[in-house]
Amino acid sequence: MPLVEDTFFLDPNFQGTLQSQIQQIVASAILAGRLKTGEKLPSSRKLAEHLGISRITVTLAYHELVADDYITSANRSGYFVSQTAPMVPLPAIKGEMVNDTVDWDKAIQRKFTGGKTVKKNYDWRSYPYPFMYGQPDPDLFNQASWRLCAMQALGKKEFDSLTSDYAEQDDPELINFIVRHTLPRRGILARPEQVLVTIGAQNALWMAAQILLNPDRAAAYENPGYHGTREILRHTGCRQYPVDIDDNGLPPKGLPKEFNALFITPSHQCPTTITMPMKRRYELLRLANERDFLIVEDDYEFEMSFIKAPSPALKSLDKDGRVIYVGSFSKSLFPGLRLGYLVGSEPFIRQARALRLACLRHPPGYMQRTTAYFLGLGHYDAMIKKMRNVYHGRRQVTAQALAGTEMKVAGSASFGGSGFWVEAPPGIDTEVLRHRLADNGVLIEAGNPFFAGEDAPRNHFRLAYSSIPSERIPEGIRRISQAIKDY
């Protein structure tokens, strides 16, 4: 039957159930005009045989399409495209698309390259030894509870939170949880007016830089440090001062004499995971007050504390309002969530709120409310407890496996975390090593993008254990060690 062969086929990479995939196939065909009004669809039996799936799956999909008025059911005659099905009329296109004659080099006034970034393997789940940072382990994520919270957020009772335009505001339930539960755990006391929800920590850092910096100002940051910060600062046009870190993080004595903002990860230095001592934190705050600069604190992984309790956030020690705090749920929940938050003095948050309104208004209300339920009902804390226990075990296995190799742990958090910063022997280019290891089923992250400058070291890499089971870690590290020997 040509209709079946031309229109219906299954995508093995589809993220969802077979039923939802069939619904999407039929709806897309109708919207695109491939299936016309009144046209007959294959029977549930024939389609099930063609696709090699259960007939009940097709029948349930058809019932959902009937409910949405895409198709109708005629007694004993089968299913047809509804006379009132949603249609998107296609414009009449004559001839081929015109040639692009725009001089884009002239038209584009600011070049966005993304900067020097860590290369990601987005098909990492297909590799047996994925030492990938920040990627969720499906065995640890409480998908069932998240689904229930998502369904609750979709309920009729929550229609306003789902469909409303918050404009410059945020979901009050999410803000309430952040203020009453998340921030106090870091020693931070704040009012709702001092908190703004963002599209992840990256968005929060970008807004902070846009507000605080311009071509007449200067910023300091850690080296090595988060590569995204350098690119964010570049777009402001400000003068940049990378500050080399030591065994205790960023040294206050290494700061330039005059600058306006310091971007820092004191609790879990990126990428070395070093925790800055309390004495150094107080010294930074003293200098900030003395030299009149602001501090943007990225506290991206404090939840993963299983060796000992994490140090108080720099923001919790701030008595002068000089610290702007950046938090994120994307690391502990899943990176695709893209929800973070800014905490700061009210004048700063008002500016951040106005900037967010101008470029994206607000993060999706549905995701905010779903996250608020997941947090408020206790699912988040239960999941974090499970993750801490598992990560603790994986960390011990990783440390033991590394101890017997020529690799050196160049940085390690005092309270936990989800990975190690590793130094390979001199002469090893870990970007080359990364490619060779991928051919052998192992994924690592080359460390060069974390360093400022063109002559940066090339023999570091980040080895994360958040996405690999403990039993696979020793063999994965053995393969890394062998690849270094064979380099």
RODO-2510 file (C-alpha; in nm, 4 decimals, decimal comma):
residues 487
     n   res          X          Y          Z
     1     m     0,0000     0,0000     0,0000
     2     p     0,1842     0,3152    -0,1176
     3     l     0,0379     0,5344     0,1579
     4     v     0,1857     0,3162     0,4289
     5     e     0,5217     0,2800     0,2589
     6     d     0,5571     0,6502     0,1800
     7     t     0,4251     0,8016     0,5022
     8     f     0,4740     0,5673     0,7962
     9     f     0,8112     0,4510     0,9258
    10     l     0,9653     0,4405     1,2714
    11     d     1,2692     0,6377     1,3803
    12     p     1,4895     0,4252     1,6107
    13     n     1,6318     0,7433     1,7665
    14     f     1,2907     0,8909     1,8540
    15     q     1,2798     1,0097     2,2164
    16     g     0,9391     0,8871     2,3292
    17     t     0,6910     0,5999     2,3174
    18     l     0,5839     0,4186     2,0025
    19     q     0,2347     0,5550     2,0538
    20     s     0,3531     0,9157     2,0625
    21     q     0,5760     0,8567     1,7597
    22     i     0,2811     0,7298     1,5541
    23     q     0,0735     1,0291     1,6638
    24     q     0,3517     1,2626     1,5553
    25     i     0,3957     1,0897     1,2178
    26     v     0,0260     1,1159     1,1323
    27     a    -0,0151     1,4715     1,2652
    28     s     0,2959     1,5897     1,0798
    29     a     0,1741     1,4321     0,7554
    30     i    -0,1611     1,6106     0,7889
    31     l    -0,0056     1,9457     0,8792
    32     a     0,2387     1,9201     0,5891
    33     g    -0,0378     1,8399     0,3457
    34     r     0,0856     1,4895     0,2612
    35     l    -0,2448     1,3528     0,3904
    36     k    -0,5494     1,5351     0,2522
    37     t    -0,8881     1,6024     0,4102
    38     g    -1,1080     1,2948     0,3816
    39     e    -0,8175     1,0660     0,2878
    40     k    -0,8340     0,7185     0,4361
    41     l    -0,5651     0,5969     0,6736
    42     p    -0,4422     0,2391     0,6891
    43     s    -0,6279     0,0219     0,9377
    44     s    -0,4745    -0,0331     1,2782
    45     r    -0,4082    -0,3969     1,1846
    46     k    -0,2299    -0,3177     0,8572
    47     l    -0,0231    -0,0383     1,0093
    48     a     0,0757    -0,2572     1,3045
    49     e     0,1864    -0,5346     1,0663
    50     h     0,3786    -0,2870     0,8499
    51     l     0,5644    -0,1390     1,1479
    52     g     0,6068    -0,4667     1,3335
    53     i     0,4425    -0,3427     1,6531
    54     s     0,1359    -0,4190     1,8631
    55     r    -0,2043    -0,3353     1,7154
    56     i    -0,3179    -0,1869     2,0472
    57     t    -0,0352     0,0693     2,0230
    58     v    -0,1648     0,1892     1,6863
    59     t    -0,5245     0,1875     1,8104
    60     l    -0,4384     0,4026     2,1123
    61     a    -0,2492     0,6468     1,8903
    62     y    -0,5468     0,6698     1,6553
    63     h    -0,7806     0,7362     1,9504
    64     e    -0,5633     1,0301     2,0618
    65     l    -0,5656     1,1687     1,7066
    66     v    -0,9448     1,1404     1,6977
    67     a    -0,9657     1,3308     2,0278
    68     d    -0,7506     1,6085     1,8784
    69     d    -0,9665     1,6168     1,5628
    70     y    -0,6856     1,5163     1,3277
    71     i    -0,8760     1,2074     1,2144
    72     t    -1,2282     1,0679     1,2431
    73     s    -1,3574     0,7148     1,2797
    74     a    -1,6333     0,5939     1,0504
    75     n    -1,8191     0,2844     1,1697
    76     r    -1,6932    -0,0231     0,9794
    77     s    -1,5163     0,1979     0,7273
    78     g    -1,1946     0,2835     0,9138
    79     y    -1,0141     0,6079     0,9892
    80     f    -1,0088     0,9221     0,7724
    81     v    -0,8427     1,2620     0,7896
    82     s    -1,0937     1,4914     0,9593
    83     q    -1,2733     1,7574     0,7533
    84     t    -1,1787     2,0081     1,0244
    85     a    -0,8238     1,8844     1,0873
    86     p    -0,5618     2,1542     1,1559
    87     m    -0,4004     2,2537     0,8290
    88     v    -0,1059     2,4773     0,7507
    89     p    -0,1528     2,6095     0,3956
    90     l     0,1695     2,6010     0,1977
    91     p     0,2618     2,9096    -0,0050
    92     a     0,2812     2,8804    -0,3793
    93     i     0,6517     2,8660    -0,4679
    94     k     0,7528     2,9348    -0,8249
    95     g     1,0946     2,8361    -0,9460
    96     e     1,4000     2,7871    -0,7267
    97     m     1,5173     2,9892    -0,4288
    98     v     1,6947     3,3120    -0,5269
    99     n     2,0700     3,3408    -0,4831
   100     d     2,1933     3,5000    -0,1614
   101     t     2,3618     3,8261    -0,2684
   102     v     2,4125     3,9753     0,0797
   103     d     2,7691     4,0616     0,1784
   104     w     2,7490     3,8946     0,5186
   105     d     3,1060     3,9864     0,6180
   106     k     2,9956     4,3500     0,5946
   107     a     2,6458     4,3004     0,7358
   108     i     2,7572     4,1116     1,0483
   109     q     2,9136     4,3716     1,2740
   110     r     3,0012     4,1432     1,5671
   111     k     3,1455     3,7970     1,5162
   112     f     3,0270     3,5173     1,7447
   113     t     3,2509     3,2114     1,7331
   114     g     3,1715     3,0376     2,0599
   115     g     3,5366     3,0683     2,1582
   116     k     3,7634     2,7841     2,2625
   117     t     3,5276     2,5220     2,4027
   118     v     3,5357     2,1628     2,5230
   119     k     3,4352     1,9176     2,2492
   120     k     3,1301     1,7138     2,3474
   121     n     3,0256     1,3720     2,2172
   122     y     2,6490     1,3957     2,2158
   123     d     2,6188     1,0234     2,1450
   124     w     2,8194     0,9477     2,4610
   125     r     2,5732     0,6824     2,5770
   126     s     2,6863     0,4593     2,2888
   127     y     3,0424     0,4454     2,4306
   128     p     3,1271     0,1855     2,6968
   129     y     3,3597     0,4162     2,8951
   130     p     3,2135     0,7699     2,8970
   131     f     3,4056     0,9849     3,1475
   132     m     3,1850     1,2793     3,0496
   133     y     3,1306     1,5734     3,2823
   134     g     2,7822     1,7064     3,3565
   135     q     2,5938     1,4293     3,1788
   136     p     2,3079     1,2592     3,3670
   137     d     2,3073     0,8935     3,4572
   138     p     1,9581     0,7649     3,3694
   139     d     1,9843     0,5110     3,6510
   140     l     2,0144     0,7917     3,9057
   141     f     1,7546     1,0361     3,7771
   142     n     1,4074     0,9915     3,9287
   143     q     1,2245     0,9956     3,5969
   144     a     0,8982     0,8565     3,7357
   145     s     0,8626     1,1357     3,9921
   146     w     0,9650     1,3996     3,7382
   147     r     0,6948     1,2716     3,5032
   148     l     0,4336     1,2940     3,7797
   149     c     0,5394     1,6508     3,8593
   150     a     0,5228     1,7391     3,4900
   151     m     0,1722     1,5931     3,4687
   152     q     0,0690     1,7890     3,7772
   153     a     0,2025     2,1088     3,6190
   154     l    -0,0072     2,0308     3,3109
   155     g    -0,3266     1,9898     3,5131
   156     k    -0,6298     2,2143     3,4838
   157     k    -0,5590     2,3586     3,8283
   158     e    -0,2244     2,4866     3,6987
   159     f    -0,3575     2,6377     3,3765
   160     d    -0,2450     2,9897     3,4695
   161     s     0,1106     2,8879     3,5564
   162     l     0,1288     2,6872     3,2338
   163     t    -0,0070     2,9457     2,9927
   164     s     0,0462     3,2866     3,1505
   165     d     0,2994     3,5423     3,0356
   166     y     0,4985     3,6155     3,3503
   167     a     0,6603     3,9147     3,1752
   168     e     0,9448     4,0141     3,4100
   169     q     0,8292     3,7874     3,6973
   170     d     0,9076     3,4254     3,7920
   171     d     0,7080     3,1329     3,9240
   172     p     0,6452     3,2247     4,2898
   173     e     0,6601     2,8607     4,4042
   174     l     1,0051     2,8112     4,2541
   175     i     1,1319     3,1395     4,3987
   176     n     0,9891     3,0424     4,7369
   177     f     1,1788     2,7122     4,7372
   178     i     1,5058     2,8797     4,6350
   179     v     1,4704     3,1438     4,9089
   180     r     1,3525     2,9119     5,1867
   181     h     1,5479     2,5923     5,1153
   182     t     1,8242     2,6135     4,8530
   183     l     1,9981     2,9352     4,9581
   184     p     1,9947     2,8752     5,3378
   185     r     2,1869     2,5518     5,2760
   186     r     2,4668     2,7711     5,1425
   187     g     2,4317     3,0108     5,4348
   188     i     2,2602     3,2735     5,2181
   189     l     1,9584     3,4722     5,3333
   190     a     1,7698     3,6555     5,0599
   191     r     1,4279     3,8006     4,9836
   192     p     1,2312     3,7077     4,6703
   193     e     1,3127     4,0522     4,5267
   194     q     1,6811     3,9553     4,5324
   195     v     1,6420     3,6402     4,3199
   196     l     1,5950     3,5999     3,9435
   197     v     1,5434     3,2732     3,7541
   198     t     1,7649     3,2315     3,4463
   199     i     1,8058     2,9942     3,1530
   200     g     2,0856     2,8089     3,3304
   201     a     2,4058     2,9380     3,4902
   202     q     2,5498     3,0391     3,1515
   203     n     2,2650     3,2843     3,1010
   204     a     2,3155     3,4156     3,4548
   205     l     2,6862     3,4789     3,3930
   206     w     2,6063     3,6511     3,0626
   207     m     2,3563     3,8865     3,2248
   208     a     2,5958     3,9713     3,5061
   209     a     2,8697     4,0561     3,2559
   210     q     2,6362     4,2653     3,0397
   211     i     2,5259     4,4698     3,3385
   212     l     2,8634     4,5194     3,5057
   213     l     3,1031     4,5567     3,2129
   214     n     3,1676     4,7570     2,8957
   215     p     3,4735     4,8516     2,6854
   216     d     3,5806     5,1037     2,9500
   217     r     3,5818     4,8473     3,2309
   218     a     3,7907     4,5426     3,3227
   219     a     3,7298     4,1933     3,4578
   220     a     3,9509     3,9319     3,6242
   221     y     3,8928     3,5564     3,6130
   222     e     4,0583     3,2260     3,7038
   223     n     4,3164     3,0562     3,4816
   224     p     4,2505     2,7774     3,4159
   225     g     3,8815     2,8475     3,4478
   226     y     3,5447     2,8001     3,2860
   227     h     3,5964     2,8602     2,9136
   228     g     3,2465     3,0054     2,8724
   229     t     3,3358     3,2964     3,1001
   230     r     3,6130     3,4145     2,8679
   231     e     3,3777     3,4242     2,5712
   232     i     3,1114     3,6053     2,7722
   233     l     3,3655     3,8676     2,8765
   234     r     3,4917     3,9045     2,5200
   235     h     3,1453     4,0055     2,4027
   236     t     3,1358     4,2931     2,6537
   237     g     3,4518     4,4427     2,5024
   238     c     3,6069     4,4802     2,8485
   239     r     3,9741     4,4402     2,9328
   240     q     4,0453     4,0888     3,0578
   241     y     4,2922     3,9778     3,3242
   242     p     4,3390     3,6022     3,3681
   243     v     4,4740     3,5173     3,7157
   244     d     4,6718     3,1945     3,7522
   245     i     4,5387     2,9763     4,0329
   246     d     4,7464     2,7800     4,2846
   247     d     4,6757     2,4832     4,5121
   248     n     4,4152     2,6894     4,7019
   249     g     4,2383     2,8433     4,4062
   250     l     4,2668     3,2049     4,2978
   251     p     4,5323     3,3933     4,5020
   252     p     4,4170     3,7430     4,6072
   253     k     4,7717     3,8734     4,5617
   254     g     4,7498     3,7840     4,1912
   255     l     4,4628     4,0253     4,1241
   256     p     4,5317     4,3259     3,9001
   257     k     4,5486     4,6685     4,0647
   258     e     4,2420     4,8114     3,8941
   259     f     3,9410     4,6200     3,7657
   260     n     3,5647     4,6167     3,8146
   261     a     3,4447     4,2568     3,8407
   262     l     3,5914     3,9209     3,9426
   263     f     3,4403     3,5977     3,8064
   264     i     3,5236     3,3067     4,0322
   265     t     3,4287     2,9504     4,1375
   266     p     3,5584     2,9418     4,4996
   267     s     3,3707     2,6398     4,6341
   268     h     3,4460     2,4057     4,3453
   269     q     3,7008     2,5657     4,1145
   270     c     3,6363     2,4931     3,7485
   271     p     3,8003     2,2753     3,6220
   272     t     4,0426     2,1735     3,9008
   273     t     3,7634     2,1295     4,1641
   274     i     3,9883     2,2956     4,4281
   275     t     3,8030     2,4414     4,7289
   276     m     3,9216     2,7874     4,8358
   277     p     4,0109     2,8107     5,2083
   278     m     3,8051     3,0367     5,4337
   279     k     4,1006     3,2669     5,5091
   280     r     4,1420     3,3406     5,1383
   281     r     3,7691     3,4030     5,0980
   282     y     3,7697     3,6677     5,3681
   283     e     4,0741     3,8276     5,2084
   284     l     3,8945     3,8487     4,8740
   285     l     3,5967     4,0180     5,0370
   286     r     3,8252     4,2623     5,2169
   287     l     3,9978     4,3534     4,8897
   288     a     3,6633     4,3868     4,7097
   289     n     3,5548     4,6472     4,9629
   290     e     3,8932     4,8196     4,9675
   291     r     3,9401     4,8347     4,5879
   292     d     3,5707     4,8739     4,5013
   293     f     3,5172     4,5725     4,2750
   294     l     3,2298     4,3219     4,2550
   295     i     3,2496     3,9424     4,2676
   296     v     3,0402     3,7056     4,0554
   297     e     3,0387     3,3697     4,2359
   298     d     2,9502     3,0615     4,0291
   299     d     2,8513     2,7904     4,2803
   300     y     2,7695     2,5222     4,0284
   301     e     2,8156     2,1895     4,2134
   302     f     2,7762     2,2397     4,5869
   303     e     2,5104     1,9634     4,6165
   304     m     2,7681     1,6916     4,5470
   305     s     2,9188     1,6967     4,8973
   306     f     2,9879     1,3467     5,0282
   307     i     3,3393     1,3678     5,1792
   308     k     3,2514     1,6519     5,4150
   309     a     3,0123     1,9465     5,4247
   310     p     3,0925     2,2174     5,1682
   311     s     3,2351     2,5496     5,2817
   312     p     2,9869     2,8366     5,3133
   313     a     2,9292     3,0255     4,9913
   314     l     3,1275     3,3437     4,9436
   315     k     2,7919     3,5221     4,9212
   316     s     2,7047     3,4093     5,2759
   317     l     3,0153     3,5883     5,4097
   318     d     2,9424     3,9083     5,2181
   319     k     2,8368     4,1962     5,4450
   320     d     2,8580     4,4723     5,1821
   321     g     2,6449     4,3395     4,8951
   322     r     2,9498     4,2965     4,6697
   323     v     2,8900     3,9315     4,5757
   324     i     2,6499     3,8266     4,2994
   325     y     2,5650     3,4595     4,3369
   326     v     2,4976     3,2216     4,0458
   327     g     2,3278     2,8867     4,1080
   328     s     2,1978     2,6145     3,8794
   329     f     1,9670     2,3132     3,8824
   330     s     2,1035     2,1888     3,5494
   331     k     2,4055     2,0121     3,7006
   332     s     2,2134     1,8202     3,9671
   333     l     1,8962     1,7503     3,7671
   334     f     1,9889     1,7373     3,3979
   335     p     2,1651     1,9832     3,1634
   336     g     1,8705     2,0026     2,9250
   337     l     1,6592     2,1619     3,1993
   338     r     1,8391     2,4976     3,1563
   339     l     1,7245     2,6540     3,4834
   340     g     1,9512     2,8602     3,7065
   341     y     1,9221     3,1697     3,9206
   342     l     2,0922     3,4939     4,0179
   343     v     2,1041     3,6287     4,3727
   344     g     2,2171     3,9840     4,4414
   345     s     2,1278     4,3237     4,5767
   346     e     1,7928     4,4580     4,4603
   347     p     1,9323     4,7319     4,2298
   348     f     2,1337     4,4670     4,0429
   349     i     1,8446     4,2189     4,0218
   350     r     1,6141     4,4942     3,8905
   351     q     1,8608     4,5536     3,6087
   352     a     1,8925     4,1806     3,5415
   353     r     1,5138     4,1494     3,5336
   354     a     1,4879     4,4333     3,2807
   355     l     1,7632     4,2804     3,0655
   356     r     1,5949     3,9394     3,0709
   357     l     1,2611     4,0976     2,9793
   358     a     1,4195     4,2614     2,6755
   359     c     1,5796     3,9453     2,5355
   360     l     1,3634     3,6476     2,6436
   361     r     1,0963     3,7770     2,8888
   362     h     1,1093     3,4764     3,1261
   363     p     1,2002     3,1063     3,1357
   364     p     0,9071     2,8788     3,0397
   365     g     0,6456     2,8757     3,3151
   366     y     0,5791     2,5050     3,2651
   367     m     0,9423     2,4119     3,3369
   368     q     0,9541     2,6441     3,6370
   369     r     0,6405     2,4929     3,7917
   370     t     0,7465     2,1328     3,7188
   371     t     1,0821     2,1997     3,8848
   372     a     0,9099     2,3684     4,1789
   373     y     0,6977     2,0578     4,2367
   374     f     0,9975     1,8253     4,2025
   375     l     1,1856     2,0307     4,4602
   376     g     0,8975     2,1022     4,6942
   377     l     0,7692     1,7440     4,7138
   378     g     1,1078     1,6176     4,8299
   379     h     1,2025     1,4243     4,5144
   380     y     1,5073     1,6433     4,4555
   381     d     1,6611     1,5885     4,7989
   382     a     1,5985     1,2139     4,7828
   383     m     1,7662     1,1973     4,4421
   384     i     2,0631     1,4086     4,5561
   385     k     2,1152     1,1756     4,8527
   386     k     2,1247     0,8772     4,6180
   387     m     2,3617     1,0557     4,3792
   388     r     2,5998     1,1456     4,6631
   389     n     2,6255     0,7840     4,7755
   390     v     2,6850     0,6568     4,4221
   391     y     2,9342     0,9322     4,3361
   392     h     3,1259     0,8652     4,6562
   393     g     3,1746     0,5032     4,5529
   394     r     3,2697     0,5973     4,1979
   395     r     3,5170     0,8541     4,3247
   396     q     3,6947     0,5963     4,5385
   397     v     3,7159     0,3519     4,2479
   398     t     3,8464     0,6254     4,0160
   399     a     4,1095     0,7454     4,2640
   400     q     4,2301     0,3910     4,3226
   401     a     4,2531     0,3179     3,9496
   402     l     4,4426     0,6440     3,8815
   403     a     4,6901     0,5742     4,1631
   404     g     4,8485     0,2945     3,9677
   405     t     4,9118     0,4974     3,6518
   406     e     5,1481     0,7666     3,5244
   407     m     4,8638     1,0205     3,5463
   408     k     4,8576     1,2819     3,8222
   409     v     4,5476     1,4224     3,9919
   410     a     4,6185     1,7940     3,9515
   411     g     4,3127     1,9159     4,1387
   412     s     4,0605     1,7649     4,3765
   413     a     3,7698     1,9007     4,5793
   414     s     3,7781     1,8610     4,9556
   415     f     3,4045     1,7868     4,9802
   416     g     3,3207     1,5714     4,6763
   417     g     3,2117     1,6608     4,3272
   418     s     3,1740     1,4554     4,0104
   419     g     3,5201     1,4412     3,8553
   420     f     3,8976     1,4832     3,8672
   421     w     4,1315     1,7274     3,6952
   422     v     4,4122     1,5090     3,5605
   423     e     4,7594     1,5917     3,4331
   424     a     4,9137     1,3564     3,1774
   425     p     5,2921     1,3327     3,1287
   426     p     5,4630     1,6191     2,9408
   427     g     5,4409     1,5935     2,5642
   428     i     5,0918     1,4436     2,5656
   429     d     4,8361     1,6473     2,3725
   430     t     4,5076     1,5421     2,5291
   431     e     4,3065     1,6620     2,2304
   432     v     4,4946     1,4076     2,0173
   433     l     4,4592     1,1569     2,3002
   434     r     4,0851     1,2225     2,3123
   435     h     4,0405     1,1250     1,9474
   436     r     4,2469     0,8090     1,9868
   437     l     4,0595     0,7038     2,2980
   438     a     3,7208     0,7584     2,1326
   439     d     3,8193     0,4975     1,8728
   440     n     3,8746     0,2610     2,1657
   441     g     3,5392     0,3315     2,3330
   442     v     3,6662     0,5847     2,5902
   443     l     3,5539     0,9491     2,6196
   444     i     3,7466     1,2210     2,8062
   445     e     3,7466     1,6011     2,7906
   446     a     4,0682     1,7691     2,6758
   447     g     4,1762     2,0437     2,9160
   448     n     4,3317     2,3045     2,6859
   449     p     4,0067     2,5078     2,6381
   450     f     4,0053     2,5888     3,0111
   451     f     4,3325     2,7817     2,9821
   452     a     4,3643     3,1379     2,8562
   453     g     4,6188     3,2159     2,5853
   454     e     4,7480     3,0360     2,2807
   455     d     5,0504     2,8810     2,4568
   456     a     4,8409     2,7084     2,7235
   457     p     4,9303     2,3583     2,8486
   458     r     4,7896     2,0730     2,6430
   459     n     4,8479     1,7756     2,8747
   460     h     4,5504     1,8174     3,1098
   461     f     4,2056     1,6609     3,0877
   462     r     3,8884     1,6313     3,2936
   463     l     3,7891     1,2831     3,4054
   464     a     3,4290     1,2708     3,5300
   465     y     3,2552     0,9749     3,6895
   466     s     2,8952     1,1021     3,6867
   467     s     2,7956     0,9076     3,3758
   468     i     2,9922     0,5810     3,4019
   469     p     2,9150     0,2825     3,6306
   470     s     3,1762     0,1917     3,8915
   471     e     3,2434    -0,1501     3,7422
   472     r     3,3579     0,0038     3,4124
   473     i     3,5879     0,2669     3,5593
   474     p     3,9036     0,0511     3,6115
   475     e     3,9021    -0,0792     3,2541
   476     g     3,8378     0,2663     3,1153
   477     i     4,1328     0,4121     3,3059
   478     r     4,3492     0,1171     3,2029
   479     r     4,2745     0,2029     2,8390
   480     i     4,3614     0,5682     2,9000
   481     s     4,6901     0,4662     3,0617
   482     q     4,7747     0,2317     2,7748
   483     a     4,6953     0,5017     2,5186
   484     i     4,9357     0,7367     2,6981
   485     k     5,2077     0,4717     2,6931
   486     d     5,1479     0,4121     2,3217
   487     y     5,1297     0,7849     2,2398
***
